[in-house]
């Protein structure tokens, strides 16, 4: 990396807003961003394991509550990088610094609602304060400075609330956490008018970043299937088939996301971009929950009934995954943003959404009427339910291209 240009130091320069989309430049995720994502692999693993240990309504509620701040940190730094990422030493140092509190979040997940609550809160605070500093030092134009002011104002209010929570006993501590998170997530909505005046959001970088995060969550389902097989006392054809069925579910979720979301791009206005981004929160929660359910299903004998909480976790998480990928399709363009080809015509896109709603309803029906099924039947039927929109999407894609040709 060069640190001199025409005799001037560039290793600690003021961030300048990126204009990749305005100049029609395709932008890829940087190696630093990929390295940063490794911390979220750890956090996702801890969150998934925590849910696996406490599959209940209370355990699922805690899982969601702790997932949101971790996801919000990732989302916030991703959008900061979208606007101001620079390949200089300053940016690297602050990325490394931000990875340290993420380690604290991963460490404290299992006791975040108990004796490790303040460790979790302090870790979140440090990450947010670092980001606030980055926004404060960005914005070389009038509009850029206004965006930085709006972000730092909203985020600072949240930080103050989280600081107060450290000295507040439970359950009020967690009410303050929720209030701070709500302010954090509302703040970007307040800035939409300002953001509309900035250079356009990249239609190559942002989809790739979110796609990589989804891949990490799907990875939890793959790990769950393999760990379930390796945890068996002895290798049997039953456990092998269960592992294959679990992997098949992860393959189909990948198929649905890549073909129906990743090969397209959000509609090009700030409201659709915001909705597209925020829909990835329940999507990543759902996919991670699928992984916890797959791992938990291996704790029962293949011929025995799946415990009702595990049964409902899997059916509900699969239904949610289907429904949210359908909603993502509604706020996406119909063309392949990599090759500028039509993926789905508008009518076909609406039909595909209907298939996903029907498939989600089938998953819920399986939850209601399939409580007497063993793991083979449950995993097999969930795989078939996921395959319905995947195959239909492939059919519609072929039909669209035959019509074009």
Secondary structure per residue as TSV (DSSP state, phi and psi in degrees):
chain	resnum	aa	ss	phi	psi
A	1	X	-	360.0	124.8
A	2	X	-	-72.9	141.0
A	3	X	-	-118.2	5.6
A	4	X	E	-129.8	135.7
A	5	X	E	-132.8	115.8
A	6	X	T	53.4	40.1
A	7	X	T	81.4	1.3
A	8	X	E	-103.9	140.4
A	9	X	E	-70.1	134.3
A	10	X	-	-123.5	11.9
A	11	X	T	-78.9	-14.9
A	12	X	T	-140.3	58.4
A	13	X	-	-94.3	160.3
A	14	X	-	-69.6	132.3
A	15	X	-	-61.5	140.7
A	16	X	-	-118.6	139.7
A	17	X	-	-64.7	139.5
A	18	X	-	-84.6	150.4
A	19	X	-	-130.3	33.9
A	20	X	T	-55.7	-47.2
A	21	X	T	-69.0	-36.7
A	22	X	T	-63.8	-31.1
A	23	X	T	-102.1	15.5
A	24	X	T	56.9	44.9
A	25	X	-	-106.7	123.4
A	26	X	-	-74.4	133.0
A	27	X	-	-122.6	133.2
A	28	X	-	-104.2	158.4
A	29	X	-	-62.5	139.8
A	30	X	-	-82.0	162.3
A	31	X	H	-62.7	-31.6
A	32	X	H	-67.5	-40.1
A	33	X	H	-63.8	-40.5
A	34	X	H	-64.3	-39.2
A	35	X	H	-65.4	-41.7
A	36	X	H	-59.3	-36.6
A	37	X	H	-63.3	-21.6
A	38	X	H	-60.2	-31.8
A	39	X	H	-65.2	-32.2
A	40	X	H	-76.9	-23.7
A	41	X	H	-59.2	-45.0
A	42	X	H	-63.9	-44.8
A	43	X	H	-64.3	-44.5
A	44	X	H	-61.0	-41.0
A	45	X	H	-62.5	-43.1
A	46	X	H	-67.4	-40.0
A	47	X	H	-65.0	-43.7
A	48	X	H	-63.0	-43.3
A	49	X	H	-66.8	-37.1
A	50	X	H	-62.9	-42.7
A	51	X	H	-67.1	-40.1
A	52	X	H	-56.7	-38.1
A	53	X	H	-76.5	-21.0
A	54	X	T	-137.1	65.7
A	55	X	-	-82.1	99.1
A	56	X	S	-161.7	172.7
A	57	X	H	-61.1	-41.3
A	58	X	H	-66.4	-43.8
A	59	X	H	-64.2	-38.2
A	60	X	H	-68.7	-38.0
A	61	X	H	-62.4	-43.2
A	62	X	H	-64.9	-39.2
A	63	X	H	-58.6	-47.8
A	64	X	H	-64.1	-43.9
A	65	X	H	-61.4	-36.7
A	66	X	H	-85.0	-24.4
A	67	X	H	-68.2	-38.8
A	68	X	H	-59.3	-50.7
A	69	X	H	-62.9	-36.0
A	70	X	H	-64.6	-45.7
A	71	X	H	-63.8	-38.1
A	72	X	H	-66.2	-37.2
A	73	X	H	-60.7	-47.8
A	74	X	H	-61.0	-46.7
A	75	X	H	-61.0	-43.7
A	76	X	H	-64.9	-46.5
A	77	X	H	-70.1	-29.6
A	78	X	H	-64.3	-43.5
A	79	X	H	-76.0	-28.5
A	80	X	H	-64.5	-45.3
A	81	X	H	-63.0	-35.5
A	82	X	H	-58.6	-39.3
A	83	X	H	-85.2	-38.9
A	84	X	H	-134.1	15.4
A	85	X	-	-62.5	132.5
A	86	X	-	-136.4	141.3
A	87	X	S	-85.8	65.3
A	88	X	S	-125.9	172.2
A	89	X	H	-65.5	-36.5
A	90	X	H	-56.4	-49.0
A	91	X	H	-64.0	-38.2
A	92	X	H	-64.2	-45.2
A	93	X	H	-60.7	-45.3
A	94	X	H	-70.2	-28.7
A	95	X	H	-67.5	-44.1
A	96	X	H	-62.4	-42.3
A	97	X	H	-61.2	-38.1
A	98	X	H	-70.0	-22.3
A	99	X	H	-73.6	-23.1
A	100	X	H	-66.8	-50.7
A	101	X	H	-64.2	-25.3
A	102	X	H	-64.7	-34.1
A	103	X	H	-63.7	-37.7
A	104	X	H	-64.4	-38.0
A	105	X	H	-64.7	-45.8
A	106	X	H	-60.5	-41.8
A	107	X	H	-63.5	-38.7
A	108	X	H	-94.1	-1.0
A	109	X	G	-55.1	-44.4
A	110	X	G	-68.0	-22.3
A	111	X	G	-121.9	20.4
A	112	X	T	-66.0	-24.7
A	113	X	T	-95.9	10.7
A	114	X	T	-139.1	-119.4
A	115	X	T	-73.5	-14.0
A	116	X	T	-105.3	16.2
A	117	X	H	-59.8	-43.6
A	118	X	H	-71.0	-30.1
A	119	X	H	-64.9	-42.8
A	120	X	H	-61.4	-46.4
A	121	X	H	-64.1	-44.6
A	122	X	H	-64.8	-39.5
A	123	X	H	-62.5	-44.0
A	124	X	H	-63.0	-42.7
A	125	X	H	-60.9	-45.4
A	126	X	H	-61.3	-43.4
A	127	X	H	-61.6	-42.6
A	128	X	H	-69.1	-38.5
A	129	X	H	-64.8	-40.7
A	130	X	H	-60.4	-41.9
A	131	X	H	-67.8	-39.0
A	132	X	H	-59.4	-42.4
A	133	X	H	-61.4	-42.7
A	134	X	H	-61.2	-42.5
A	135	X	H	-67.0	-37.6
A	136	X	H	-62.6	-33.9
A	137	X	T	-92.2	2.7
A	138	X	-	-102.7	175.8
A	139	X	-	91.7	81.0
A	140	X	-	-89.0	-11.3
A	141	X	S	-109.3	169.2
A	142	X	H	-61.0	-45.5
A	143	X	H	-67.5	-40.2
A	144	X	H	-62.5	-41.0
A	145	X	H	-66.2	-36.8
A	146	X	H	-64.9	-42.5
A	147	X	H	-61.2	-44.7
A	148	X	H	-60.6	-41.1
A	149	X	H	-63.1	-45.0
A	150	X	H	-64.0	-44.8
A	151	X	H	-63.5	-49.6
A	152	X	H	-65.7	-31.9
A	153	X	H	-65.6	-51.6
A	154	X	H	-64.9	-45.2
A	155	X	H	-65.4	-33.0
A	156	X	H	-67.6	-38.1
A	157	X	H	-60.6	-43.9
A	158	X	H	-61.2	-43.0
A	159	X	H	-60.0	-43.3
A	160	X	H	-59.8	-42.5
A	161	X	H	-63.5	-42.3
A	162	X	H	-65.7	-35.1
A	163	X	H	-64.1	-43.3
A	164	X	H	-61.0	-35.8
A	165	X	H	-62.4	-27.7
A	166	X	H	-60.9	-32.6
A	167	X	T	-100.9	12.3
A	168	X	S	-112.2	133.5
A	169	X	-	-73.4	159.4
A	170	X	T	-70.1	150.9
A	171	X	T	-87.0	-2.8
A	172	X	H	-64.4	-28.5
A	173	X	H	-54.9	-46.0
A	174	X	H	-75.3	-26.6
A	175	X	H	-64.6	-40.7
A	176	X	H	-65.5	-39.7
A	177	X	H	-57.0	-49.4
A	178	X	H	-61.5	-39.5
A	179	X	H	-63.9	-44.1
A	180	X	H	-63.1	-42.1
A	181	X	H	-63.9	-39.7
A	182	X	H	-62.2	-42.5
A	183	X	H	-64.3	-42.3
A	184	X	H	-55.8	-44.8
A	185	X	H	-80.5	-22.1
A	186	X	H	-80.4	-29.8
A	187	X	H	-52.8	-46.8
A	188	X	H	-60.6	-29.6
A	189	X	H	-64.4	-38.3
A	190	X	H	-65.0	-25.6
A	191	X	T	-92.9	-0.1
A	192	X	H	-58.6	-40.6
A	193	X	H	-61.8	-40.3
A	194	X	H	-69.8	-42.9
A	195	X	H	-62.2	-31.0
A	196	X	T	-63.8	-18.5
A	197	X	T	-93.6	-4.6
A	198	X	S	-90.7	169.7
A	199	X	-	-53.9	149.8
A	200	X	-	-63.9	149.5
A	201	X	-	-67.6	138.8
A	202	X	-	-64.6	131.2
A	203	X	T	-90.2	6.8
A	204	X	T	-114.1	-44.7
A	205	X	H	-70.9	-51.2
A	206	X	H	-63.9	-48.1
A	207	X	H	-58.4	-37.7
A	208	X	H	-65.8	-41.3
A	209	X	H	-62.7	-45.8
A	210	X	H	-68.6	-35.8
A	211	X	H	-61.7	-39.7
A	212	X	H	-64.9	-38.1
A	213	X	H	-64.6	-42.2
A	214	X	H	-62.7	-39.8
A	215	X	H	-59.0	-39.6
A	216	X	H	-62.8	-39.8
A	217	X	H	-70.7	-37.4
A	218	X	H	-63.8	-32.5
A	219	X	H	-57.6	-30.5
A	220	X	H	-65.5	-32.1
A	221	X	H	-72.5	-35.1
A	222	X	H	-66.4	-47.5
A	223	X	H	-60.6	-39.6
A	224	X	H	-61.7	-42.3
A	225	X	H	-65.2	-43.2
A	226	X	H	-69.1	-43.9
A	227	X	H	-64.2	-36.6
A	228	X	H	-61.9	-40.5
A	229	X	H	-67.8	-43.0
A	230	X	H	-71.7	-21.8
A	231	X	T	-80.5	-12.0
A	232	X	S	-65.8	141.2
A	233	X	S	-62.3	-41.8
A	234	X	S	-135.4	151.3
A	235	X	-	-77.2	128.8
A	236	X	-	-133.6	161.4
A	237	X	H	-63.6	-30.0
A	238	X	H	-63.6	-47.0
A	239	X	H	-69.2	-33.4
A	240	X	H	-65.0	-43.9
A	241	X	H	-64.2	-40.1
A	242	X	H	-61.6	-41.1
A	243	X	H	-62.9	-43.9
A	244	X	H	-63.8	-40.8
A	245	X	H	-65.4	-40.5
A	246	X	H	-63.4	-42.6
A	247	X	H	-64.6	-36.2
A	248	X	H	-61.2	-38.1
A	249	X	H	-63.1	-42.0
A	250	X	H	-65.8	-37.9
A	251	X	H	-61.5	-43.5
A	252	X	H	-70.7	-36.2
A	253	X	H	-64.3	-41.8
A	254	X	H	-59.0	-46.3
A	255	X	H	-57.4	-49.3
A	256	X	H	-60.7	-44.8
A	257	X	H	-71.1	-46.2
A	258	X	I	-65.2	-49.2
A	259	X	I	-73.0	-37.0
A	260	X	I	-97.7	-15.9
A	261	X	I	-124.3	-53.5
A	262	X	I	-66.9	-33.9
A	263	X	T	-80.6	2.4
A	264	X	S	-119.5	-170.4
A	265	X	-	-147.2	152.7
A	266	X	B	-59.4	148.9
A	267	X	-	-62.8	143.9
A	268	X	S	-86.3	60.5
A	269	X	S	-142.1	158.1
A	270	X	H	-63.7	-32.8
A	271	X	H	-68.1	-42.4
A	272	X	H	-66.8	-37.6
A	273	X	H	-63.6	-43.1
A	274	X	H	-62.8	-47.5
A	275	X	H	-62.0	-42.6
A	276	X	H	-58.9	-43.5
A	277	X	H	-66.9	-48.7
A	278	X	H	-67.6	-28.5
A	279	X	H	-64.6	-22.5
A	280	X	H	-70.9	-16.7
A	281	X	H	-67.0	-58.4
A	282	X	H	-64.4	-27.1
A	283	X	H	-65.7	-48.6
A	284	X	H	-68.0	-32.5
A	285	X	H	-61.4	-46.4
A	286	X	H	-64.4	-45.4
A	287	X	H	-66.3	-41.0
A	288	X	H	-62.3	-38.2
A	289	X	H	-64.9	-35.6
A	290	X	H	-58.6	-43.0
A	291	X	H	-60.9	-42.6
A	292	X	H	-63.0	-40.5
A	293	X	H	-66.1	-40.3
A	294	X	H	-63.7	-43.0
A	295	X	H	-63.7	-41.5
A	296	X	H	-67.2	-30.0
A	297	X	H	-67.1	-23.9
A	298	X	T	-75.7	-9.6
A	299	X	T	-77.6	-8.4
A	300	X	S	-105.8	156.0
A	301	X	-	-71.5	143.9
A	302	X	T	-54.7	-34.0
A	303	X	T	-83.4	-11.1
A	304	X	S	-88.3	164.1
A	305	X	B	-69.8	146.8
A	306	X	-	-74.0	130.8
A	307	X	-	-53.3	140.4
A	308	X	H	-56.3	-43.6
A	309	X	H	-60.3	-39.9
A	310	X	H	-68.2	-41.8
A	311	X	H	-56.6	-47.1
A	312	X	H	-72.5	-34.0
A	313	X	H	-60.9	-46.7
A	314	X	H	-66.0	-47.7
A	315	X	H	-64.6	-43.7
A	316	X	H	-66.6	-41.5
A	317	X	H	-68.0	-38.7
A	318	X	H	-66.2	-43.1
A	319	X	H	-60.0	-43.6
A	320	X	H	-64.6	-41.5
A	321	X	H	-59.5	-44.7
A	322	X	H	-63.5	-46.4
A	323	X	H	-64.6	-42.0
A	324	X	H	-72.0	-37.9
A	325	X	H	-63.0	-32.6
A	326	X	H	-65.3	-43.7
A	327	X	H	-65.8	-36.8
A	328	X	H	-61.5	-34.8
A	329	X	H	-64.9	-33.2
A	330	X	H	-70.7	-26.7
A	331	X	T	-101.9	17.3
A	332	X	B	-114.3	155.0
A	333	X	-	-70.2	167.2
A	334	X	S	-94.4	-1.8
A	335	X	E	-103.8	154.3
A	336	X	E	-73.5	113.6
A	337	X	T	-75.7	-9.1
A	338	X	T	-83.6	-41.9
A	339	X	T	-116.9	4.9
A	340	X	T	57.7	36.4
A	341	X	E	-109.7	150.7
A	342	X	E	-70.0	126.1
A	343	X	S	-90.5	-55.5
A	344	X	S	-136.3	133.9
A	345	X	-	-67.3	159.7
A	346	X	H	-55.8	-45.8
A	347	X	H	-62.5	-42.3
A	348	X	H	-65.8	-35.5
A	349	X	H	-62.9	-41.9
A	350	X	H	-66.2	-37.2
A	351	X	H	-64.2	-41.2
A	352	X	H	-64.5	-38.6
A	353	X	H	-61.1	-41.4
A	354	X	H	-62.0	-40.7
A	355	X	H	-62.9	-37.9
A	356	X	H	-69.8	-37.4
A	357	X	H	-63.7	-43.7
A	358	X	H	-63.0	-43.0
A	359	X	H	-64.3	-39.3
A	360	X	H	-63.3	-39.9
A	361	X	H	-64.4	-37.4
A	362	X	H	-64.4	-38.6
A	363	X	H	-64.3	-40.1
A	364	X	H	-66.2	-41.3
A	365	X	H	-61.4	-38.2
A	366	X	H	-63.1	-37.2
A	367	X	H	-63.5	-37.2
A	368	X	H	-77.8	-46.2
A	369	X	H	-103.8	-4.0
A	370	X	-	-107.9	23.0
A	371	X	T	-67.5	-13.1
A	372	X	T	-96.0	9.4
A	373	X	-	-88.1	147.8
A	374	X	B	-85.0	-179.3
A	375	X	H	-65.2	-35.8
A	376	X	H	-61.5	-49.5
A	377	X	H	-66.7	-41.3
A	378	X	H	-64.5	-50.7
A	379	X	H	-65.0	-38.6
A	380	X	H	-64.2	-44.0
A	381	X	H	-68.9	-37.7
A	382	X	H	-63.8	-37.0
A	383	X	H	-63.5	-42.1
A	384	X	H	-63.7	-42.1
A	385	X	H	-61.9	-41.4
A	386	X	H	-68.9	-30.9
A	387	X	H	-71.9	-26.5
A	388	X	H	-57.2	-56.3
A	389	X	H	-70.7	-27.1
A	390	X	H	-64.6	-46.3
A	391	X	H	-69.9	-40.0
A	392	X	H	-63.1	-39.9
A	393	X	H	-61.7	-42.2
A	394	X	H	-62.5	-41.8
A	395	X	H	-61.7	-45.2
A	396	X	H	-66.7	-36.7
A	397	X	H	-62.9	-45.4
A	398	X	H	-63.2	-43.6
A	399	X	H	-61.5	-40.7
A	400	X	H	-61.7	-43.0
A	401	X	H	-76.1	-31.2
A	402	X	H	-66.9	-36.2
A	403	X	H	-67.8	-39.0
A	404	X	H	-65.7	-43.3
A	405	X	-	-77.2	360.0
